C-alpha cells in the first residue's frame, strides 16, 4: 500500500515515456528468457493494472493476474474480525499457486533490479533449481541505500559454498559519514558495506507452494490475535533450510539497486532511469 510513499508507486511513471519500474523488470525478464509474468495484486487494483500493462505486453509475454485477498488460503476462509493488514510476502507467493507450475522468480514491483539479476536468475532456474535447491539474488548493501532516510534490509549470512545460512533483519540502516550502520538499543552498529542483502528477488521450485500452504495454516493459528503479524518469505526459507535440510544459493550481483521507499526518492529514480537510457541499456520508448 506504500504507506511511507503516499501514493500507488507501483504504477507511477519514472521512464521518459511513462514507464514504471515494473516495466523495466518485465523488459529485463523477457530479455533473459522468462515466458510469463504473474501480477499478484488486490482485486480492486485489477482494472488499473490491466489498463497499464495489457496492451503493451500483448504478444511479448504471457500475463496472469492473481488476487491476494484477506481470506485467501486461510483455513475455513475465516479471518480475524479486526484485521486490515495483508498477510505478507509469503502469503502473496502462495496466492500464485494455481497459475505457476514451473520454476519461477519472485520480485517486488517497486524495485529496480537490473539486467544482470534476471540473467543470473534465469540461468539458475533453467539449470540449478530443483525441489532441494532454491536461490536468492544477493545485492551489495551499500548499493541499496536511500539518500532520504533509513531502510530495512535482510543481511544474508552465507557459508563457504555460497549457501544461505540465515537472513538477519536489520532496521534503520543508513549511511553515516561513509560507514553503513544500523541502530539497535540506541547504539550504532556498523555493517560491512559489501555485505550481501536480500532485496526480495527469489528463485523457487514450484514445490514451495505445498510447504507454504502448510506453514501459513500454522502461522494463522499461532498469530490469530496478532493483527499486524505478517507471513514473510524468509519464514518459508528459514524452515526450508533448518527443518528440511534444503539449500538456498546466494547468487551475487554487482547491479545497482534502486527503489522508491520515500517520495523524495522519486527524482533520483527518474535520474537513474534517464542515465540508463542515455547509456543505451534501455530504449527511450520501452515497448514501441
C-alpha positions in Angstrom: 0.0 0.0 0.0 3.1 2.2 0.0 2.3 3.8 3.4 5.6 5.8 3.5 5.4 6.8 -0.1 1.9 8.2 0.0 0.6 7.0 -3.4 0.5 3.9 -5.6 4.1 3.9 -6.6 3.8 0.6 -8.5 2.1 2.3 -11.4 3.8 5.7 -11.3 5.8 6.6 -14.4 9.5 7.1 -14.0 10.8 6.5 -17.5 10.9 9.0 -20.4 7.8 7.5 -22.0 6.0 7.0 -18.6 7.4 3.6 -17.9 7.0 2.2 -14.4 9.9 0.5 -12.5 7.9 -2.8 -13.1 8.1 -2.2 -16.9 11.9 -2.3 -16.7 11.8 -5.5 -14.7 9.4 -7.2 -17.1 11.6 -6.0 -20.1 14.7 -7.4 -18.4 12.9 -10.7 -17.7 11.8 -11.1 -21.3 15.4 -10.4 -22.5 16.6 -13.1 -20.0 14.2 -15.7 -21.4 11.2 -15.6 -19.0 7.9 -16.5 -20.7 5.2 -15.5 -18.2 4.6 -12.7 -15.7 2.1 -13.1 -12.9 0.9 -10.0 -11.2 -0.1 -10.6 -7.5 -2.4 -7.8 -6.6 -5.5 -6.8 -4.8 -8.8 -7.4 -6.7 -9.6 -3.7 -6.5 -6.3 -2.8 -8.3 -7.1 -5.1 -11.2 -8.6 -2.7 -13.7 -5.8 -0.2 -13.1 -3.1 -2.8 -13.6 -4.7 -4.3 -16.7 -5.1 -0.9 -18.3 -1.5 -0.2 -17.6 0.1 -3.4 -18.8 -2.2 -5.5 -21.1 -1.8 -3.6 -24.4 1.9 -3.0 -24.2 2.7 -6.6 -23.1 0.4 -8.4 -25.6 2.4 -10.7 -27.8 5.6 -10.2 -25.8 4.9 -12.3 -22.7 2.0 -14.3 -21.2 0.3 -12.5 -18.4 -1.7 -13.8 -15.4 -3.4 -11.9 -12.5 -4.0 -13.4 -9.1 -5.5 -11.7 -6.1 -4.1 -11.6 -2.6 -7.2 -11.3 -0.6 -7.5 -11.4 3.1 -9.3 -14.8 3.1 -7.1 -16.5 0.5 -5.8 -19.8 1.8 -6.9 -19.1 5.3 -8.3 -22.3 6.8 -12.1 -22.2 6.5 -11.9 -18.7 5.0 -12.3 -17.2 8.4 -10.3 -14.0 9.0 -9.7 -12.2 12.4 -12.5 -9.7 12.6 -10.4 -6.6 13.1 -7.6 -7.5 10.8 -6.9 -5.0 7.9 -3.2 -5.6 7.2 -2.3 -8.0 4.3 -0.8 -11.3 5.4 2.7 -10.6 3.9 5.0 -11.6 1.1 4.9 -15.4 1.8 1.2 -15.3 1.5 1.4 -13.3 -1.7 3.6 -16.0 -3.3 1.1 -18.7 -2.1 -1.7 -16.9 -3.9 0.0 -17.7 -7.2 -0.1 -21.5 -6.6 -2.9 -22.2 -9.2 -1.1 -20.4 -12.1 2.5 -21.4 -11.6 3.7 -24.9 -12.3 7.3 -24.3 -13.2 10.5 -22.9 -11.6 9.9 -19.2 -11.1 11.3 -15.9 -9.7 9.7 -13.5 -7.3 10.4 -9.8 -7.2 9.0 -6.6 -5.7 7.0 -4.4 -8.1 8.6 -1.2 -7.0 12.3 -2.2 -7.0 14.7 -1.9 -9.9 17.0 -5.0 -10.1 19.0 -4.6 -13.3 19.5 -6.9 -16.3 22.3 -8.9 -14.6 20.0 -10.1 -11.9 17.4 -11.5 -14.4 20.1 -13.2 -16.4 21.5 -15.0 -13.4 18.0 -15.9 -12.1 17.0 -17.4 -15.5 20.3 -19.4 -15.7 19.7 -20.8 -12.2 16.0 -21.6 -12.8 16.9 -23.5 -16.0 20.0 -25.3 -14.7 20.2 -25.3 -11.0 16.7 -25.2 -9.5 15.2 -28.4 -8.0 13.0 -29.3 -5.0 16.0 -29.3 -2.7 17.7 -26.2 -4.1 16.4 -22.6 -4.4 18.2 -19.3 -4.7 18.2 -15.7 -3.8 19.9 -12.8 -5.7 22.3 -11.1 -3.3 22.9 -7.3 -3.6 25.8 -5.4 -2.1 24.4 -3.5 0.9 25.9 -0.1 0.0 24.2 -0.2 -3.4 20.8 -0.5 -1.8 20.6 2.5 0.5 18.3 5.5 0.3 19.6 9.1 0.4 16.5 10.3 2.2 16.0 8.1 5.2 16.7 4.8 6.9 15.9 1.4 5.3 15.3 -2.1 6.5 17.5 -4.8 4.9 17.8 -8.6 5.3 21.5 -9.2 5.7 22.5 -12.6 4.4 24.7 -14.9 6.4 26.4 -17.2 3.8 28.5 -20.4 4.2 31.7 -21.3 2.3 29.6 -22.8 -0.6 27.5 -19.7 -1.0 24.5 -21.3 0.7 22.2 -19.1 2.7 22.5 -19.8 6.4 20.2 -17.1 7.7 18.8 -13.7 6.9 19.2 -11.2 9.8 16.7 -8.4 9.5 18.2 -5.0 10.3 16.0 -2.0 10.6 17.1 1.7 10.4 20.1 1.1 8.2 21.7 4.2 6.7 25.0 5.8 5.5 26.7 7.5 8.4 29.7 9.6 7.1 31.0 6.8 4.9 30.0 3.9 7.2 26.9 1.8 6.9 25.3 1.4 10.3 22.0 0.3 11.9 20.7 1.3 15.3 20.0 -1.2 18.0 19.0 -0.3 21.6 20.2 3.3 20.9 23.6 2.2 19.7 25.1 2.4 16.2 26.3 -0.9 14.9 28.5 -1.0 11.7 27.7 -3.4 8.9 30.3 -4.2 6.2 29.3 -2.1 3.1 29.8 -5.1 0.9 27.5 -7.4 2.9 25.1 -9.4 0.7 21.5 -8.4 1.3 18.1 -9.7 0.2 16.0 -7.4 -1.9 13.3 -10.0 -2.2 14.5 -11.4 -5.6 14.0 -15.2 -5.0 14.1 -18.2 -7.3 11.8 -21.1 -6.3 10.8 -24.5 -7.4 7.0 -25.0 -7.5 7.2 -27.5 -4.7 7.4 -24.4 -2.4 3.6 -24.0 -2.7 2.8 -27.1 -0.6 5.3 -26.1 2.0 4.0 -22.5 2.1 0.4 -23.7 2.4 1.1 -25.9 5.4 3.2 -23.2 7.1 0.7 -20.5 6.5 -2.1 -22.5 8.2 0.2 -22.9 11.3 1.1 -19.2 11.1 -2.5 -18.1 11.1 -3.4 -20.2 14.1 -0.4 -19.0 16.0 -0.9 -15.3 15.2 -4.7 -15.1 15.2 -4.7 -12.3 17.8 -1.6 -10.5 16.4 -3.4 -8.3 13.8 -0.1 -6.9 12.4 1.7 -10.2 12.0 3.0 -11.0 8.5 3.9 -14.3 6.9 7.2 -13.3 5.2 9.1 -15.2 2.5 12.1 -15.6 4.8 9.9 -17.6 7.2 9.4 -20.2 4.5 13.1 -20.0 3.5 14.3 -20.5 7.1 12.1 -23.6 7.6 13.3 -25.0 4.3 16.9 -24.7 5.4 16.7 -25.6 9.0 13.9 -28.2 9.2 14.0 -29.8 5.7 17.7 -29.5 5.0 17.3 -27.6 1.8 19.8 -25.3 0.2 19.3 -21.7 -0.9 22.1 -20.4 -3.1 23.1 -16.8 -2.7 23.8 -15.6 -6.3 25.8 -12.3 -6.1 25.1 -9.4 -8.5 27.1 -6.2 -8.8 24.0 -4.4 -10.1 23.0 -1.0 -8.6 19.6 -1.5 -7.0 17.2 1.4 -6.6 13.6 1.8 -5.4 11.1 4.3 -4.1 10.7 3.9 -0.4 10.2 7.7 0.2 8.6 10.4 -2.0 11.9 12.1 -2.0 13.4 9.1 -3.8 11.3 9.7 -7.0 13.6 12.4 -8.6 16.7 10.2 -8.0 14.9 7.2 -9.5 13.9 9.2 -12.6 17.5 10.4 -12.9 18.8 6.8 -12.7 16.4 5.7 -15.4 17.4 8.6 -17.6 21.0 7.6 -17.2 20.3 4.0 -18.1 18.5 5.2 -21.3 21.4 7.5 -22.2 23.8 4.5 -21.7 21.5 2.6 -24.1 20.7 -0.1 -21.5 17.1 0.6 -22.5 15.4 2.3 -25.4 13.7 5.7 -24.7 10.3 4.2 -25.5 10.5 0.7 -23.9 7.6 -1.0 -25.7 7.4 0.6 -29.1 
